Each structure stands twice: as C-alpha cells, then as structure tokens.
Amino acid sequence: MQATHQLNVLGYLCPIPVAEAKKALRELTTGHILEIIADDPETQHDLPLLIDRTGHELIETREEAGEFFFLVKVLQDD
C-alpha cells in the first residue's frame, strides 16, 4: 500500500514523535495512508498504542538501519 502522506520525525525523542503523529492523523481524512519515519526506539511501543487508541489501522511496521517505519491507514476523521 502506498503512502499518501509522510511524517518524518527523525532525530526527535518521545513524546515529540507521538504528538506529531497525533496531529498529523487529526489533519487527515478517512482512507489516507500516513507513513511515519522515526529513529527513537520508544516509538516502536508508543506509536502502535496511539494508532490503536485513535481507531486507525497499523498496516505495516519495519526497521531499516536504525530507522522505524510505520504505515497507518486513517479509518475515521478526527
């Protein structure tokens, strides 16, 4: 699935990546796909929790060279 939007939070430590992801998801509408790129290891735990709590779908997660990628489908408008 191809991302329609991207959020790059490389270099930021939690809670910044989670706060920025929450803001980005709030601005998107149903059906959009957001790719979040982070390098804070805490995001591996915190972002899936945020996505679950906000009612969106975590499509994919992967790690490449110390960077974490999260693909999120927006299921409802906030």
Backbone as CSV, one residue per row, in Angstrom:
resi,resn,N_x,N_y,N_z,CA_x,CA_y,CA_z,C_x,C_y,C_z
1,MET,0.845,-1.173,0.000,0.000,0.000,0.000,0.890,1.236,0.000
2,GLN,0.572,2.194,-0.811,1.372,3.404,-0.995,0.911,4.520,-0.059
3,ALA,1.845,5.173,0.606,1.523,6.290,1.498,1.058,7.494,0.692
4,THR,0.042,8.176,1.206,-0.415,9.428,0.605,0.223,10.625,1.300
5,HIS,0.711,10.409,2.526,1.344,11.462,3.314,2.505,10.858,4.095
6,GLN,3.468,11.715,4.457,4.631,11.239,5.193,4.934,12.191,6.346
7,LEU,5.301,11.615,7.481,5.717,12.382,8.650,7.110,11.904,9.041
8,ASN,8.081,12.796,8.963,9.465,12.475,9.295,9.782,13.084,10.659
9,VAL,9.965,12.230,11.659,10.317,12.701,12.999,11.688,12.156,13.421
10,LEU,12.557,11.965,12.446,13.921,11.519,12.728,14.621,12.557,13.595
11,GLY,15.327,12.083,14.618,16.061,12.989,15.487,15.272,13.488,16.683
12,TYR,13.998,13.182,16.743,13.159,13.617,17.859,12.914,12.460,18.817
13,LEU,12.922,12.766,20.103,12.647,11.772,21.135,11.210,11.918,21.614
14,CYS,10.655,10.813,22.122,9.303,10.849,22.673,9.272,11.845,23.825
15,PRO,8.218,12.618,23.904,6.902,12.419,23.299,6.683,13.125,21.964
16,ILE,7.696,13.773,21.402,7.512,14.549,20.170,6.989,13.695,19.015
17,PRO,7.562,12.530,18.693,7.031,11.749,17.569,5.556,11.376,17.737
18,VAL,5.159,11.032,18.958,3.763,10.665,19.209,2.856,11.882,19.048
19,ALA,3.271,13.018,19.593,2.472,14.242,19.477,2.325,14.667,18.019
20,GLU,3.402,14.584,17.256,3.344,14.964,15.841,2.494,13.981,15.040
21,ALA,2.578,12.698,15.366,1.752,11.698,14.684,0.277,11.937,14.976
22,LYS,-0.031,12.230,16.220,-1.418,12.507,16.606,-1.953,13.710,15.835
23,LYS,-1.146,14.747,15.735,-1.532,15.955,14.995,-1.737,15.633,13.511
24,ALA,-0.814,14.889,12.928,-0.915,14.541,11.503,-2.155,13.699,11.232
25,LEU,-2.428,12.722,12.085,-3.607,11.866,11.892,-4.894,12.673,12.005
26,ARG,-4.906,13.661,12.884,-6.079,14.517,13.061,-6.364,15.332,11.795
27,GLU,-5.324,15.674,11.054,-5.469,16.512,9.867,-5.855,15.722,8.616
28,LEU,-5.751,14.393,8.670,-6.053,13.560,7.505,-7.491,13.061,7.552
29,THR,-7.980,12.621,6.397,-9.342,12.107,6.322,-9.326,10.611,6.014
30,THR,-10.463,9.991,6.198,-10.617,8.553,6.007,-10.041,8.106,4.668
31,GLY,-9.256,7.038,4.714,-8.675,6.469,3.504,-7.252,6.897,3.224
32,HIS,-6.812,8.009,3.821,-5.430,8.426,3.632,-4.493,7.434,4.319
33,ILE,-3.280,7.337,3.786,-2.253,6.460,4.342,-1.078,7.337,4.765
34,LEU,-0.732,7.274,6.048,0.365,8.067,6.601,1.559,7.162,6.880
35,GLU,2.714,7.550,6.349,3.958,6.861,6.686,4.699,7.718,7.702
36,ILE,5.015,7.128,8.840,5.762,7.816,9.889,7.161,7.209,9.933
37,ILE,8.173,8.078,9.910,9.564,7.630,9.961,10.183,8.205,11.232
38,ALA,10.707,7.326,12.083,11.274,7.744,13.365,12.549,6.956,13.645
39,ASP,13.347,7.473,14.579,14.533,6.723,14.993,14.618,6.557,16.510
40,ASP,13.617,7.018,17.234,13.555,6.809,18.678,12.977,5.418,18.938
41,PRO,13.730,4.523,19.575,13.232,3.164,19.818,11.907,3.113,20.575
42,GLU,11.613,4.123,21.380,10.348,4.150,22.127,9.136,4.194,21.203
43,THR,9.324,4.683,19.979,8.186,4.766,19.052,7.667,3.388,18.669
44,GLN,8.517,2.361,18.772,8.070,1.003,18.449,6.942,0.547,19.370
45,HIS,6.909,1.085,20.554,5.860,0.773,21.523,4.764,1.846,21.507
46,ASP,5.189,3.115,21.513,4.253,4.223,21.690,3.354,4.479,20.482
47,LEU,3.897,4.410,19.274,3.068,4.701,18.096,1.976,3.655,17.865
48,PRO,2.261,2.350,17.968,1.163,1.386,17.835,0.048,1.600,18.866
49,LEU,0.410,1.993,20.089,-0.606,2.287,21.101,-1.468,3.471,20.683
50,LEU,-0.822,4.535,20.199,-1.563,5.711,19.737,-2.512,5.336,18.607
51,ILE,-2.010,4.594,17.644,-2.810,4.218,16.477,-4.018,3.388,16.899
52,ASP,-3.814,2.471,17.807,-4.918,1.650,18.309,-5.941,2.498,19.061
53,ARG,-5.471,3.367,19.914,-6.366,4.200,20.735,-7.156,5.209,19.916
54,THR,-6.619,5.615,18.778,-7.317,6.604,17.955,-8.177,5.966,16.873
55,GLY,-8.209,4.633,16.829,-9.121,3.944,15.920,-8.649,3.822,14.486
56,HIS,-7.351,3.947,14.264,-6.805,3.799,12.923,-6.188,2.406,12.781
57,GLU,-5.695,2.090,11.589,-5.147,0.755,11.330,-3.651,0.825,11.057
58,LEU,-2.887,0.074,11.824,-1.451,-0.043,11.587,-1.258,-1.127,10.538
59,ILE,-0.903,-0.719,9.335,-0.788,-1.633,8.201,0.545,-2.370,8.210
60,GLU,1.601,-1.632,8.532,2.941,-2.222,8.435,3.905,-1.495,9.355
61,THR,4.837,-2.250,9.915,5.980,-1.659,10.619,7.229,-2.369,10.121
62,ARG,8.306,-1.615,10.046,9.572,-2.233,9.666,10.721,-1.368,10.193
63,GLU,11.876,-1.976,10.286,13.074,-1.275,10.725,14.147,-1.440,9.664
64,GLU,14.787,-0.332,9.331,15.893,-0.348,8.369,16.986,0.573,8.889
65,ALA,18.143,0.018,9.159,19.320,0.797,9.561,19.027,1.744,10.723
66,GLY,18.311,1.252,11.734,18.032,2.064,12.910,16.880,3.039,12.764
67,GLU,16.195,2.992,11.640,15.016,3.836,11.434,13.776,2.954,11.440
68,PHE,12.716,3.473,12.029,11.467,2.727,12.159,10.410,3.348,11.258
69,PHE,9.733,2.505,10.501,8.714,2.949,9.557,7.367,2.374,9.976
70,PHE,6.364,3.234,10.013,5.010,2.842,10.383,4.074,3.306,9.275
71,LEU,3.282,2.408,8.737,2.305,2.740,7.711,0.928,2.646,8.354
72,VAL,0.197,3.759,8.339,-1.066,3.860,9.066,-2.183,4.262,8.118
73,LYS,-3.275,3.508,8.147,-4.464,3.853,7.369,-5.442,4.586,8.276
74,VAL,-5.865,5.764,7.834,-6.830,6.559,8.591,-8.211,5.958,8.367
75,LEU,-8.838,5.510,9.442,-10.140,4.857,9.337,-11.298,5.769,9.697
76,GLN,-11.002,6.868,10.361,-12.068,7.797,10.725,-11.492,9.194,10.831
77,ASP,-12.306,10.168,10.485,-11.883,11.554,10.624,-11.962,11.934,12.095
78,ASP,-10.961,12.672,12.571,-10.996,13.140,13.968,-11.630,14.507,14.044
